[in-house]
Amino acid sequence: MATTLESQPAAVQSVKRSMGHLALHYGKVEDGPVASRLLQVFGMVETQVLNLPSGSNFYRFVVDSDHLSRGDGIIYLSMLPEPQRALVDAIHTALKIGTPDQHEAVTAYNAMLESDPEGSFHFGFLMDSLEDLERMVLHLRELNESDPQLKGRLAITMNRARAGEAAVDARLDASPIFGDCKRYAYGRNGVQVFVTTDIVTSGQLGDRMYFEFDYVFPGYDSHILSVVES
Ligand SMILES: [Fe+2]
């Protein structure tokens, strides 16, 4: 039976919670400033840079300026600790990743994520402006084309809203990024953008991170983040 709010003890219901923080890692010292820059392109606000004795930087970001001194909406960014880096290296060696003898499970894993980034460990942001999301994607495409630090290190995939709502469909048909998109979200009245990068490391193979950026059209009770459809 599904757990509902009403079925939970009163003490649990009365506690206020919010999403507090996420700890991300980059893989190499030189990727620290690049990762920080990418998070700022995503709209995150850098509030602290702490240079550590190792030579790497520890960063604190908030998702927007409303969270500057709060305890939630925080993203910490630091270099992958050495034992984790050693584990990732061992996994890559054992599974012969990137070689002609790569383990078939790795190939299948990569194919799954290629077809549906939603299957990855990922972090989703909600944006309140479709125009801002469109501008960000166009900027990221430019950076991936020609920026000295970011060139070739980003992959962008999008899902437009399921068809059927005339106003939403018309707006997306006219969009500079969704107009030619043939992929569809698991729901209505909203869109998703996935950005994959090797600048931030996570996931089972410790070699990439998937970021998701969503927009929900206002005025609809049923949308991509309220109801998941098969
Ligand atoms: Fe997601």
Residues whose N, C-alpha, C, O or C-beta is under 5 A from the ligand:
A	BS01	LIG	G124 E212
